[in-house]
Amino acid sequence: MQKKTLLDGQKIQITIKRLCHQLIENHDDFANTVLIGIQPRGIFLADRIHQDLQQILKNKKILKGNLDITFFRDDFRRKDGLVTASSNSIDFIIEGKKVILIDDVLWTGRTIRAALDALLAYGRPEKVELLVLIDRRFSRHLPIEPDYIGHQVDSLNSQQVKVTWASEGSEDKVILISENNK
């Protein structure tokens, strides 16, 4: 198995800061904008984005929630064993608001499609935008493209992109994993 580091430590922090400044350019003071992290992996990036935005905007109140998409996925019945859902933590209505969906890796687009379906339980947003740390751009199954991209990577379907976070007890790192060819 071969591992290649795409981003780590300082580069991830710089990327997150850049994404925050792009959000501020488009959403100003976030008066009508909310952040939604997609469970399970997008919540770590959403937390970091939220924390940095509040620091940059001097503790301006920015609404953030976490969205579980387990039962909205088109493959949840295909998994062996019991499916365990995460909890939603959205204590606000998104009706008429601009929503920024946040996930760590965009690959086929199926997770985002499920998130769009799940989101409607909380109202009809004015607009939905997508922010991802990693865009695996040539692997889409659905016509979904991010509005904010941390880093683009061209990868094969047999490769895996893994994101780890310091808040999980690991380190901030993005690696591309390839199987060795025999």
VMD Tcl script that builds the backbone (N, CA, C; Angstrom):
set m [mol new atoms 546]
animate dup $m
set s [atomselect $m all]
$s set {name element resname resid chain x y z} {
  {N N MET 1 A 0.844 -1.171 0.000}
  {CA C MET 1 A 0.000 0.000 0.000}
  {C C MET 1 A 0.897 1.243 0.000}
  {N N GLN 2 A 0.610 2.148 -0.906}
  {CA C GLN 2 A 1.378 3.390 -1.002}
  {C C GLN 2 A 0.532 4.541 -0.464}
  {N N LYS 3 A 1.173 5.423 0.308}
  {CA C LYS 3 A 0.490 6.588 0.853}
  {C C LYS 3 A 1.239 7.849 0.441}
  {N N LYS 4 A 0.481 8.806 -0.059}
  {CA C LYS 4 A 1.062 10.089 -0.462}
  {C C LYS 4 A 0.331 11.193 0.298}
  {N N THR 5 A 1.069 12.025 0.991}
  {CA C THR 5 A 0.469 13.132 1.733}
  {C C THR 5 A 0.123 14.258 0.756}
  {N N LEU 6 A -1.161 14.643 0.754}
  {CA C LEU 6 A -1.624 15.735 -0.108}
  {C C LEU 6 A -1.585 17.062 0.638}
  {N N LEU 7 A -2.011 17.046 1.896}
  {CA C LEU 7 A -2.012 18.239 2.748}
  {C C LEU 7 A -1.713 17.795 4.175}
  {N N ASP 8 A -1.059 18.670 4.922}
  {CA C ASP 8 A -0.884 18.399 6.344}
  {C C ASP 8 A -0.701 19.704 7.098}
  {N N GLY 9 A -0.759 19.628 8.413}
  {CA C GLY 9 A -0.540 20.729 9.336}
  {C C GLY 9 A -0.770 22.129 8.806}
  {N N GLN 10 A 0.317 22.832 8.527}
  {CA C GLN 10 A 0.269 24.234 8.106}
  {C C GLN 10 A -0.493 24.430 6.796}
  {N N LYS 11 A -0.333 23.508 5.854}
  {CA C LYS 11 A -1.043 23.640 4.569}
  {C C LYS 11 A -2.557 23.527 4.756}
  {N N ILE 12 A -2.991 22.643 5.664}
  {CA C ILE 12 A -4.428 22.525 5.935}
  {C C ILE 12 A -4.931 23.819 6.571}
  {N N GLN 13 A -4.184 24.362 7.512}
  {CA C GLN 13 A -4.598 25.598 8.175}
  {C C GLN 13 A -4.698 26.752 7.177}
  {N N ILE 14 A -3.739 26.861 6.290}
  {CA C ILE 14 A -3.768 27.906 5.253}
  {C C ILE 14 A -4.973 27.710 4.344}
  {N N THR 15 A -5.252 26.480 3.968}
  {CA C THR 15 A -6.396 26.163 3.102}
  {C C THR 15 A -7.705 26.541 3.782}
  {N N ILE 16 A -7.840 26.214 5.062}
  {CA C ILE 16 A -9.065 26.542 5.799}
  {C C ILE 16 A -9.234 28.057 5.910}
  {N N LYS 17 A -8.167 28.763 6.171}
  {CA C LYS 17 A -8.233 30.243 6.231}
  {C C LYS 17 A -8.670 30.827 4.891}
  {N N ARG 18 A -8.116 30.279 3.798}
  {CA C ARG 18 A -8.503 30.757 2.461}
  {C C ARG 18 A -9.989 30.523 2.216}
  {N N LEU 19 A -10.477 29.336 2.570}
  {CA C LEU 19 A -11.899 29.026 2.402}
  {C C LEU 19 A -12.764 29.986 3.226}
  {N N CYS 20 A -12.330 30.299 4.430}
  {CA C CYS 20 A -13.072 31.245 5.281}
  {C C CYS 20 A -13.156 32.622 4.627}
  {N N HIS 21 A -12.059 33.085 4.078}
  {CA C HIS 21 A -12.062 34.406 3.434}
  {C C HIS 21 A -12.923 34.412 2.170}
  {N N GLN 22 A -12.967 33.303 1.462}
  {CA C GLN 22 A -13.864 33.211 0.298}
  {C C GLN 22 A -15.324 33.271 0.756}
  {N N LEU 23 A -15.635 32.603 1.865}
  {CA C LEU 23 A -16.998 32.650 2.400}
  {C C LEU 23 A -17.370 34.064 2.827}
  {N N ILE 24 A -16.451 34.757 3.475}
  {CA C ILE 24 A -16.707 36.132 3.918}
  {C C ILE 24 A -16.947 37.053 2.715}
  {N N GLU 25 A -16.204 36.864 1.633}
  {CA C GLU 25 A -16.415 37.656 0.417}
  {C C GLU 25 A -17.842 37.514 -0.089}
  {N N ASN 26 A -18.378 36.310 -0.032}
  {CA C ASN 26 A -19.703 36.046 -0.597}
  {C C ASN 26 A -20.849 36.191 0.398}
  {N N HIS 27 A -20.568 36.091 1.695}
  {CA C HIS 27 A -21.655 36.084 2.690}
  {C C HIS 27 A -21.528 37.183 3.733}
  {N N ASP 28 A -20.565 38.057 3.574}
  {CA C ASP 28 A -20.374 39.245 4.399}
  {C C ASP 28 A -20.419 38.912 5.890}
  {N N ASP 29 A -21.515 39.257 6.579}
  {CA C ASP 29 A -21.566 39.074 8.027}
  {C C ASP 29 A -22.346 37.815 8.453}
  {N N PHE 30 A -22.757 37.005 7.519}
  {CA C PHE 30 A -23.459 35.739 7.772}
  {C C PHE 30 A -24.821 35.933 8.441}
  {N N ALA 31 A -25.424 37.100 8.271}
  {CA C ALA 31 A -26.726 37.380 8.876}
  {C C ALA 31 A -27.806 36.439 8.341}
  {N N ASN 32 A -27.694 36.024 7.094}
  {CA C ASN 32 A -28.708 35.159 6.481}
  {C C ASN 32 A -28.095 33.859 5.983}
  {N N THR 33 A -26.959 33.455 6.572}
  {CA C THR 33 A -26.238 32.270 6.118}
  {C C THR 33 A -25.979 31.333 7.288}
  {N N VAL 34 A -26.128 30.022 7.027}
  {CA C VAL 34 A -25.849 29.013 8.052}
  {C C VAL 34 A -24.864 27.994 7.493}
  {N N LEU 35 A -24.101 27.386 8.385}
  {CA C LEU 35 A -23.161 26.324 8.029}
  {C C LEU 35 A -23.738 24.993 8.475}
  {N N ILE 36 A -23.672 23.992 7.592}
  {CA C ILE 36 A -24.156 22.645 7.931}
  {C C ILE 36 A -23.062 21.636 7.596}
  {N N GLY 37 A -22.546 20.960 8.611}
  {CA C GLY 37 A -21.570 19.896 8.418}
  {C C GLY 37 A -22.281 18.575 8.169}
  {N N ILE 38 A -21.831 17.840 7.165}
  {CA C ILE 38 A -22.449 16.558 6.829}
  {C C ILE 38 A -21.797 15.462 7.660}
  {N N GLN 39 A -22.630 14.723 8.421}
  {CA C GLN 39 A -22.153 13.605 9.242}
  {C C GLN 39 A -21.685 12.483 8.338}
  {N N PRO 40 A -20.693 11.720 8.645}
  {CA C PRO 40 A -19.915 11.832 9.871}
  {C C PRO 40 A -18.645 12.672 9.703}
  {N N ARG 41 A -18.051 12.751 8.533}
  {CA C ARG 41 A -16.718 13.342 8.377}
  {C C ARG 41 A -16.710 14.853 8.151}
  {N N GLY 42 A -17.791 15.396 7.620}
  {CA C GLY 42 A -17.826 16.825 7.322}
  {C C GLY 42 A -17.930 17.705 8.554}
  {N N ILE 43 A -18.326 17.123 9.677}
  {CA C ILE 43 A -18.518 17.938 10.883}
  {C C ILE 43 A -17.190 18.475 11.422}
  {N N PHE 44 A -16.097 17.737 11.215}
  {CA C PHE 44 A -14.800 18.202 11.710}
  {C C PHE 44 A -14.345 19.450 10.942}
  {N N LEU 45 A -14.530 19.421 9.623}
  {CA C LEU 45 A -14.199 20.593 8.815}
  {C C LEU 45 A -15.153 21.742 9.140}
  {N N ALA 46 A -16.437 21.453 9.313}
  {CA C ALA 46 A -17.413 22.497 9.646}
  {C C ALA 46 A -17.057 23.172 10.971}
  {N N ASP 47 A -16.610 22.383 11.942}
  {CA C ASP 47 A -16.204 22.957 13.227}
  {C C ASP 47 A -15.030 23.912 13.058}
  {N N ARG 48 A -14.044 23.499 12.261}
  {CA C ARG 48 A -12.863 24.338 12.042}
  {C C ARG 48 A -13.224 25.618 11.284}
  {N N ILE 49 A -14.050 25.489 10.252}
  {CA C ILE 49 A -14.498 26.655 9.472}
  {C C ILE 49 A -15.253 27.618 10.408}
  {N N HIS 50 A -16.172 27.077 11.191}
  {CA C HIS 50 A -16.979 27.875 12.111}
  {C C HIS 50 A -16.090 28.608 13.120}
  {N N GLN 51 A -15.153 27.885 13.700}
  {CA C GLN 51 A -14.231 28.459 14.686}
  {C C GLN 51 A -13.395 29.588 14.070}
  {N N ASP 52 A -12.852 29.356 12.891}
  {CA C ASP 52 A -12.021 30.373 12.236}
  {C C ASP 52 A -12.839 31.589 11.802}
  {N N LEU 53 A -14.061 31.348 11.308}
  {CA C LEU 53 A -14.917 32.470 10.914}
  {C C LEU 53 A -15.240 33.349 12.121}
  {N N GLN 54 A -15.553 32.734 13.242}
  {CA C GLN 54 A -15.873 33.517 14.434}
  {C C GLN 54 A -14.660 34.310 14.914}
  {N N GLN 55 A -13.486 33.739 14.743}
  {CA C GLN 55 A -12.260 34.441 15.118}
  {C C GLN 55 A -12.013 35.639 14.192}
  {N N ILE 56 A -12.174 35.415 12.897}
  {CA C ILE 56 A -11.946 36.479 11.911}
  {C C ILE 56 A -12.986 37.588 12.054}
  {N N LEU 57 A -14.248 37.195 12.268}
  {CA C LEU 57 A -15.347 38.170 12.356}
  {C C LEU 57 A -15.592 38.645 13.792}
  {N N LYS 58 A -14.645 38.424 14.670}
  {CA C LYS 58 A -14.707 38.896 16.061}
  {C C LYS 58 A -15.951 38.383 16.800}
  {N N ASN 59 A -16.089 37.063 16.830}
  {CA C ASN 59 A -17.148 36.386 17.587}
  {C C ASN 59 A -18.569 36.699 17.116}
  {N N LYS 60 A -18.723 37.051 15.867}
  {CA C LYS 60 A -20.051 37.224 15.275}
  {C C LYS 60 A -20.790 35.893 15.383}
  {N N LYS 61 A -22.053 35.912 15.769}
  {CA C LYS 61 A -22.810 34.664 15.907}
  {C C LYS 61 A -23.116 34.096 14.525}
  {N N ILE 62 A -22.567 32.928 14.256}
  {CA C ILE 62 A -22.795 32.240 12.992}
  {C C ILE 62 A -23.441 30.906 13.325}
  {N N LEU 63 A -24.607 30.651 12.735}
  {CA C LEU 63 A -25.317 29.401 13.014}
  {C C LEU 63 A -24.623 28.234 12.321}
  {N N LYS 64 A -24.447 27.124 13.091}
  {CA C LYS 64 A -23.826 25.922 12.551}
  {C C LYS 64 A -24.574 24.708 13.076}
  {N N GLY 65 A -24.778 23.753 12.198}
  {CA C GLY 65 A -25.421 22.507 12.599}
  {C C GLY 65 A -24.748 21.318 11.942}
  {N N ASN 66 A -25.145 20.126 12.400}
  {CA C ASN 66 A -24.652 18.874 11.827}
  {C C ASN 66 A -25.834 18.086 11.290}
  {N N LEU 67 A -25.683 17.540 10.098}
  {CA C LEU 67 A -26.772 16.848 9.409}
  {C C LEU 67 A -26.413 15.390 9.176}
  {N N ASP 68 A -27.281 14.491 9.683}
  {CA C ASP 68 A -27.099 13.063 9.434}
  {C C ASP 68 A -27.875 12.683 8.169}
  {N N ILE 69 A -27.210 11.958 7.275}
  {CA C ILE 69 A -27.835 11.608 5.990}
  {C C ILE 69 A -28.036 10.105 5.831}
  {N N THR 70 A -27.817 9.342 6.892}
  {CA C THR 70 A -27.792 7.877 6.824}
  {C C THR 70 A -28.963 7.302 6.042}
  {N N PHE 71 A -30.184 7.670 6.404}
  {CA C PHE 71 A -31.356 7.058 5.791}
  {C C PHE 71 A -31.802 7.743 4.499}
  {N N PHE 72 A -31.024 8.705 4.052}
  {CA C PHE 72 A -31.290 9.356 2.773}
  {C C PHE 72 A -30.338 8.863 1.680}
  {N N ARG 73 A -29.346 8.073 2.083}
  {CA C ARG 73 A -28.373 7.534 1.113}
  {C C ARG 73 A -29.047 6.472 0.245}
  {N N ASP 74 A -28.641 6.394 -1.009}
  {CA C ASP 74 A -29.230 5.391 -1.902}
  {C C ASP 74 A -28.623 4.006 -1.702}
  {N N ASP 75 A -27.612 3.876 -0.848}
  {CA C ASP 75 A -26.977 2.578 -0.627}
  {C C ASP 75 A -27.123 2.061 0.805}
  {N N PHE 76 A -27.921 2.708 1.654}
  {CA C PHE 76 A -27.941 2.301 3.053}
  {C C PHE 76 A -28.558 0.918 3.263}
  {N N ARG 77 A -29.423 0.475 2.383}
  {CA C ARG 77 A -30.015 -0.865 2.511}
  {C C ARG 77 A -29.083 -1.963 2.003}
  {N N ARG 78 A -28.040 -1.586 1.309}
  {CA C ARG 78 A -27.118 -2.561 0.731}
  {C C ARG 78 A -26.009 -2.990 1.688}
  {N N LYS 79 A -25.895 -2.303 2.825}
  {CA C LYS 79 A -24.821 -2.603 3.762}
  {C C LYS 79 A -25.197 -3.793 4.635}
  {N N ASP 80 A -24.210 -4.624 4.932}
  {CA C ASP 80 A -24.430 -5.762 5.818}
  {C C ASP 80 A -24.533 -5.281 7.255}
  {N N GLY 81 A -25.390 -5.913 8.019}
  {CA C GLY 81 A -25.520 -5.565 9.429}
  {C C GLY 81 A -26.406 -4.357 9.650}
  {N N LEU 82 A -26.474 -3.950 10.901}
  {CA C LEU 82 A -27.295 -2.806 11.268}
  {C C LEU 82 A -26.621 -1.500 10.873}
  {N N VAL 83 A -27.427 -0.584 10.420}
  {CA C VAL 83 A -26.932 0.740 10.068}
  {C C VAL 83 A -27.116 1.641 11.287}
  {N N THR 84 A -26.058 2.308 11.690}
  {CA C THR 84 A -26.123 3.205 12.843}
  {C C THR 84 A -26.116 4.653 12.356}
  {N N ALA 85 A -27.151 5.351 12.745}
  {CA C ALA 85 A -27.263 6.751 12.347}
  {C C ALA 85 A -26.570 7.648 13.370}
  {N N SER 86 A -26.077 8.774 12.910}
  {CA C SER 86 A -25.546 9.810 13.804}
  {C C SER 86 A -26.711 10.730 14.163}
  {N N SER 87 A -26.496 11.629 15.083}
  {CA C SER 87 A -27.586 12.526 15.461}
  {C C SER 87 A -27.486 13.838 14.679}
  {N N ASN 88 A -28.647 14.415 14.425}
  {CA C ASN 88 A -28.710 15.742 13.828}
  {C C ASN 88 A -28.597 16.756 14.955}
  {N N SER 89 A -27.953 17.845 14.692}
  {CA C SER 89 A -27.954 18.941 15.670}
  {C C SER 89 A -28.126 20.248 14.908}
  {N N ILE 90 A -29.347 20.445 14.472}
  {CA C ILE 90 A -29.715 21.685 13.783}
  {C C ILE 90 A -30.875 22.270 14.577}
  {N N ASP 91 A -30.602 23.281 15.373}
  {CA C ASP 91 A -31.640 23.847 16.229}
  {C C ASP 91 A -32.145 25.191 15.693}
  {N N PHE 92 A -32.225 25.256 14.364}
  {CA C PHE 92 A -32.722 26.459 13.713}
  {C C PHE 92 A -33.400 26.036 12.414}
  {N N ILE 93 A -34.231 26.919 11.892}
  {CA C ILE 93 A -34.927 26.680 10.625}
  {C C ILE 93 A -34.090 27.295 9.504}
  {N N ILE 94 A -33.999 26.588 8.396}
  {CA C ILE 94 A -33.209 27.101 7.273}
  {C C ILE 94 A -34.074 27.776 6.211}
  {N N GLU 95 A -35.352 27.881 6.476}
  {CA C GLU 95 A -36.288 28.511 5.541}
  {C C GLU 95 A -35.796 29.898 5.151}
  {N N GLY 96 A -35.575 30.112 3.831}
  {CA C GLY 96 A -35.167 31.403 3.325}
  {C C GLY 96 A -33.717 31.789 3.597}
  {N N LYS 97 A -32.942 30.886 4.164}
  {CA C LYS 97 A -31.534 31.178 4.472}
  {C C LYS 97 A -30.620 30.614 3.383}
  {N N LYS 98 A -29.412 31.149 3.349}
  {CA C LYS 98 A -28.375 30.583 2.485}
  {C C LYS 98 A -27.663 29.510 3.312}
  {N N VAL 99 A -27.559 28.322 2.749}
  {CA C VAL 99 A -26.958 27.191 3.455}
  {C C VAL 99 A -25.652 26.819 2.777}
  {N N ILE 100 A -24.616 26.657 3.589}
  {CA C ILE 100 A -23.345 26.158 3.082}
  {C C ILE 100 A -23.173 24.750 3.622}
  {N N LEU 101 A -23.315 23.754 2.752}
  {CA C LEU 101 A -23.070 22.358 3.127}
  {C C LEU 101 A -21.564 22.137 3.131}
  {N N ILE 102 A -21.066 21.444 4.160}
  {CA C ILE 102 A -19.628 21.248 4.302}
  {C C ILE 102 A -19.317 19.759 4.448}
  {N N ASP 103 A -18.388 19.271 3.617}
  {CA C ASP 103 A -17.940 17.882 3.715}
  {C C ASP 103 A -16.433 17.843 3.472}
  {N N ASP 104 A -15.809 16.759 3.907}
  {CA C ASP 104 A -14.350 16.686 3.767}
  {C C ASP 104 A -13.924 16.319 2.354}
  {N N VAL 105 A -14.559 15.294 1.748}
  {CA C VAL 105 A -14.166 14.833 0.412}
  {C C VAL 105 A -15.399 14.713 -0.467}
  {N N LEU 106 A -15.341 15.288 -1.648}
  {CA C LEU 106 A -16.390 15.104 -2.658}
  {C C LEU 106 A -15.863 14.114 -3.675}
  {N N TRP 107 A -16.586 12.993 -3.828}
  {CA C TRP 107 A -16.149 11.963 -4.754}
  {C C TRP 107 A -17.223 11.743 -5.807}
  {N N THR 108 A -18.212 10.902 -5.532}
  {CA C THR 108 A -19.224 10.583 -6.544}
  {C C THR 108 A -20.378 11.581 -6.574}
  {N N GLY 109 A -20.586 12.286 -5.465}
  {CA C GLY 109 A -21.702 13.219 -5.366}
  {C C GLY 109 A -22.914 12.640 -4.665}
  {N N ARG 110 A -22.906 11.351 -4.372}
  {CA C ARG 110 A -24.066 10.698 -3.747}
  {C C ARG 110 A -24.325 11.182 -2.321}
  {N N THR 111 A -23.275 11.456 -1.585}
  {CA C THR 111 A -23.436 11.987 -0.220}
  {C C THR 111 A -24.111 13.346 -0.270}
  {N N ILE 112 A -23.724 14.174 -1.207}
  {CA C ILE 112 A -24.299 15.516 -1.318}
  {C C ILE 112 A -25.764 15.429 -1.739}
  {N N ARG 113 A -26.088 14.519 -2.654}
  {CA C ARG 113 A -27.484 14.333 -3.046}
  {C C ARG 113 A -28.327 13.951 -1.836}
  {N N ALA 114 A -27.818 13.032 -1.006}
  {CA C ALA 114 A -28.528 12.620 0.200}
  {C C ALA 114 A -28.679 13.797 1.169}
  {N N ALA 115 A -27.643 14.613 1.292}
  {CA C ALA 115 A -27.700 15.776 2.182}
  {C C ALA 115 A -28.751 16.783 1.712}
  {N N LEU 116 A -28.850 16.983 0.419}
  {CA C LEU 116 A -29.862 17.894 -0.111}
  {C C LEU 116 A -31.264 17.402 0.232}
  {N N ASP 117 A -31.488 16.094 0.126}
  {CA C ASP 117 A -32.786 15.520 0.499}
  {C C ASP 117 A -33.059 15.701 1.994}
  {N N ALA 118 A -32.073 15.389 2.828}
  {CA C ALA 118 A -32.238 15.481 4.285}
  {C C ALA 118 A -32.453 16.923 4.735}
  {N N LEU 119 A -31.832 17.852 4.056}
  {CA C LEU 119 A -31.899 19.264 4.405}
  {C C LEU 119 A -33.322 19.812 4.360}
  {N N LEU 120 A -34.133 19.293 3.451}
  {CA C LEU 120 A -35.492 19.810 3.265}
  {C C LEU 120 A -36.389 19.612 4.483}
  {N N ALA 121 A -36.005 18.729 5.401}
  {CA C ALA 121 A -36.773 18.549 6.635}
  {C C ALA 121 A -36.704 19.788 7.522}
  {N N TYR 122 A -35.759 20.664 7.259}
  {CA C TYR 122 A -35.556 21.858 8.076}
  {C C TYR 122 A -36.015 23.134 7.381}
  {N N GLY 123 A -36.704 22.998 6.259}
  {CA C GLY 123 A -37.217 24.157 5.536}
  {C C GLY 123 A -36.628 24.235 4.135}
  {N N ARG 124 A -37.105 25.226 3.404}
  {CA C ARG 124 A -36.640 25.433 2.031}
  {C C ARG 124 A -35.646 26.588 2.014}
  {N N PRO 125 A -34.360 26.284 1.784}
  {CA C PRO 125 A -33.365 27.355 1.791}
  {C C PRO 125 A -33.482 28.247 0.556}
  {N N GLU 126 A -33.004 29.466 0.703}
  {CA C GLU 126 A -32.940 30.386 -0.437}
  {C C GLU 126 A -31.927 29.870 -1.451}
  {N N LYS 127 A -30.789 29.389 -0.941}
  {CA C LYS 127 A -29.703 28.926 -1.800}
  {C C LYS 127 A -28.868 27.924 -1.019}
  {N N VAL 128 A -28.327 26.931 -1.727}
  {CA C VAL 128 A -27.425 25.964 -1.103}
  {C C VAL 128 A -26.102 25.990 -1.863}
  {N N GLU 129 A -25.021 26.124 -1.102}
  {CA C GLU 129 A -23.678 26.071 -1.668}
  {C C GLU 129 A -22.935 24.913 -1.020}
  {N N LEU 130 A -21.885 24.452 -1.698}
  {CA C LEU 130 A -21.116 23.307 -1.218}
  {C C LEU 130 A -19.654 23.697 -1.024}
  {N N LEU 131 A -19.118 23.400 0.163}
  {CA C LEU 131 A -17.708 23.618 0.477}
  {C C LEU 131 A -17.092 22.264 0.806}
  {N N VAL 132 A -15.983 21.933 0.136}
  {CA C VAL 132 A -15.277 20.678 0.410}
  {C C VAL 132 A -13.786 20.948 0.569}
  {N N LEU 133 A -13.159 20.148 1.416}
  {CA C LEU 133 A -11.712 20.256 1.570}
  {C C LEU 133 A -11.011 19.648 0.360}
  {N N ILE 134 A -11.483 18.462 -0.080}
  {CA C ILE 134 A -10.879 17.750 -1.207}
  {C C ILE 134 A -11.937 17.463 -2.255}
  {N N ASP 135 A -11.632 17.816 -3.491}
  {CA C ASP 135 A -12.507 17.528 -4.633}
  {C C ASP 135 A -11.823 16.495 -5.519}
  {N N ARG 136 A -12.378 15.268 -5.528}
  {CA C ARG 136 A -11.894 14.228 -6.448}
  {C C ARG 136 A -12.689 14.410 -7.748}
  {N N ARG 137 A -12.244 15.309 -8.582}
  {CA C ARG 137 A -13.085 15.879 -9.623}
  {C C ARG 137 A -13.478 14.985 -10.792}
  {N N PHE 138 A -12.805 13.919 -11.077}
  {CA C PHE 138 A -13.155 13.121 -12.258}
  {C C PHE 138 A -13.890 11.826 -11.903}
  {N N SER 139 A -14.587 11.808 -10.779}
  {CA C SER 139 A -15.234 10.571 -10.324}
  {C C SER 139 A -16.720 10.731 -10.073}
  {N N ARG 140 A -17.357 11.756 -10.600}
  {CA C ARG 140 A -18.759 12.019 -10.292}
  {C C ARG 140 A -19.693 10.991 -10.931}
  {N N HIS 141 A -20.699 10.620 -10.162}
  {CA C HIS 141 A -21.820 9.832 -10.676}
  {C C HIS 141 A -23.026 10.739 -10.900}
  {N N LEU 142 A -22.997 11.913 -10.266}
  {CA C LEU 142 A -24.100 12.867 -10.343}
  {C C LEU 142 A -23.547 14.256 -10.713}
  {N N PRO 143 A -24.364 15.093 -11.317}
  {CA C PRO 143 A -23.881 16.424 -11.723}
  {C C PRO 143 A -23.837 17.407 -10.555}
  {N N ILE 144 A -22.877 17.188 -9.667}
  {CA C ILE 144 A -22.714 18.024 -8.472}
  {C C ILE 144 A -21.292 18.570 -8.463}
  {N N GLU 145 A -21.171 19.881 -8.281}
  {CA C GLU 145 A -19.864 20.533 -8.250}
  {C C GLU 145 A -19.792 21.448 -7.031}
  {N N PRO 146 A -18.649 21.525 -6.376}
  {CA C PRO 146 A -18.526 22.400 -5.204}
  {C C PRO 146 A -18.368 23.871 -5.588}
  {N N ASP 147 A -18.825 24.749 -4.679}
  {CA C ASP 147 A -18.657 26.186 -4.856}
  {C C ASP 147 A -17.335 26.654 -4.265}
  {N N TYR 148 A -16.879 25.951 -3.226}
  {CA C TYR 148 A -15.628 26.287 -2.536}
  {C C TYR 148 A -14.797 25.005 -2.418}
  {N N ILE 149 A -13.561 25.063 -2.888}
  {CA C ILE 149 A -12.701 23.874 -2.942}
  {C C ILE 149 A -11.385 24.178 -2.233}
  {N N GLY 150 A -11.030 23.315 -1.291}
  {CA C GLY 150 A -9.746 23.457 -0.634}
  {C C GLY 150 A -8.606 23.008 -1.530}
  {N N HIS 151 A -8.758 21.807 -2.094}
  {CA C HIS 151 A -7.692 21.215 -2.909}
  {C C HIS 151 A -8.331 20.220 -3.875}
  {N N GLN 152 A -7.933 20.263 -5.128}
  {CA C GLN 152 A -8.422 19.296 -6.113}
  {C C GLN 152 A -7.390 18.199 -6.302}
  {N N VAL 153 A -7.873 16.983 -6.455}
  {CA C VAL 153 A -6.975 15.863 -6.684}
  {C C VAL 153 A -7.559 14.983 -7.788}
  {N N ASP 154 A -6.683 14.580 -8.689}
  {CA C ASP 154 A -7.074 13.633 -9.726}
  {C C ASP 154 A -6.685 12.262 -9.204}
  {N N SER 155 A -7.659 11.382 -9.092}
  {CA C SER 155 A -7.379 10.065 -8.529}
  {C C SER 155 A -8.166 8.992 -9.269}
  {N N LEU 156 A -7.694 7.774 -9.121}
  {CA C LEU 156 A -8.374 6.622 -9.696}
  {C C LEU 156 A -9.459 6.147 -8.746}
  {N N ASN 157 A -10.451 5.440 -9.269}
  {CA C ASN 157 A -11.508 4.900 -8.412}
  {C C ASN 157 A -10.962 3.915 -7.387}
  {N N SER 158 A -9.851 3.254 -7.701}
  {CA C SER 158 A -9.258 2.279 -6.783}
  {C C SER 158 A -8.482 2.955 -5.642}
  {N N GLN 159 A -8.242 4.243 -5.750}
  {CA C GLN 159 A -7.531 4.964 -4.703}
  {C C GLN 159 A -8.515 5.514 -3.675}
  {N N GLN 160 A -7.991 5.804 -2.493}
  {CA C GLN 160 A -8.809 6.335 -1.415}
  {C C GLN 160 A -8.166 7.612 -0.898}
  {N N VAL 161 A -8.999 8.594 -0.585}
  {CA C VAL 161 A -8.523 9.825 0.049}
  {C C VAL 161 A -8.998 9.777 1.496}
  {N N LYS 162 A -8.041 9.894 2.416}
  {CA C LYS 162 A -8.371 9.838 3.841}
  {C C LYS 162 A -7.971 11.144 4.501}
  {N N VAL 163 A -8.924 11.715 5.261}
  {CA C VAL 163 A -8.689 12.958 5.995}
  {C C VAL 163 A -8.720 12.634 7.483}
  {N N THR 164 A -7.679 13.056 8.205}
  {CA C THR 164 A -7.661 12.900 9.658}
  {C C THR 164 A -7.551 14.286 10.295}
  {N N TRP 165 A -8.047 14.402 11.506}
  {CA C TRP 165 A -8.095 15.696 12.189}
  {C C TRP 165 A -7.478 15.598 13.575}
  {N N ALA 166 A -6.815 16.661 13.999}
  {CA C ALA 166 A -6.225 16.731 15.335}
  {C C ALA 166 A -7.317 16.597 16.400}
  {N N SER 167 A -8.509 17.099 16.124}
  {CA C SER 167 A -9.613 17.025 17.089}
  {C C SER 167 A -10.089 15.593 17.332}
  {N N GLU 168 A -9.683 14.664 16.461}
  {CA C GLU 168 A -10.005 13.243 16.631}
  {C C GLU 168 A -8.886 12.499 17.360}
  {N N GLY 169 A -7.850 13.226 17.745}
  {CA C GLY 169 A -6.725 12.585 18.409}
  {C C GLY 169 A -5.632 12.156 17.452}
  {N N SER 170 A -5.746 12.529 16.198}
  {CA C SER 170 A -4.735 12.204 15.196}
  {C C SER 170 A -3.977 13.490 14.872}
  {N N GLU 171 A -3.741 13.735 13.606}
  {CA C GLU 171 A -3.146 14.992 13.162}
  {C C GLU 171 A -3.914 15.475 11.944}
  {N N ASP 172 A -3.839 16.762 11.678}
  {CA C ASP 172 A -4.478 17.311 10.489}
  {C C ASP 172 A -3.685 16.826 9.280}
  {N N LYS 173 A -4.324 15.975 8.477}
  {CA C LYS 173 A -3.604 15.397 7.346}
  {C C LYS 173 A -4.579 14.836 6.315}
  {N N VAL 174 A -4.211 14.968 5.041}
  {CA C VAL 174 A -4.957 14.356 3.941}
  {C C VAL 174 A -3.981 13.475 3.183}
  {N N ILE 175 A -4.328 12.184 3.056}
  {CA C ILE 175 A -3.447 11.268 2.336}
  {C C ILE 175 A -4.203 10.554 1.225}
  {N N LEU 176 A -3.476 10.262 0.152}
  {CA C LEU 176 A -3.996 9.481 -0.968}
  {C C LEU 176 A -3.416 8.082 -0.831}
  {N N ILE 177 A -4.288 7.099 -0.730}
  {CA C ILE 177 A -3.860 5.712 -0.529}
  {C C ILE 177 A -4.076 4.937 -1.816}
  {N N SER 178 A -3.016 4.258 -2.252}
  {CA C SER 178 A -3.073 3.428 -3.470}
  {C C SER 178 A -2.656 2.017 -3.109}
  {N N GLU 179 A -3.339 1.059 -3.676}
  {CA C GLU 179 A -2.943 -0.347 -3.509}
  {C C GLU 179 A -1.738 -0.621 -4.382}
  {N N ASN 180 A -0.835 -1.429 -3.888}
  {CA C ASN 180 A 0.320 -1.836 -4.694}
  {C C ASN 180 A -0.131 -2.813 -5.787}
  {N N ASN 181 A 0.327 -2.603 -6.975}
  {CA C ASN 181 A 0.011 -3.518 -8.073}
  {C C ASN 181 A 0.992 -4.674 -8.044}
  {N N LYS 182 A 0.469 -5.883 -8.129}
  {CA C LYS 182 A 1.344 -7.068 -8.100}
  {C C LYS 182 A 1.598 -7.580 -9.474}
}
mol reanalyze $m
mol bondsrecalc $m
mol representation Tube
mol addrep $m
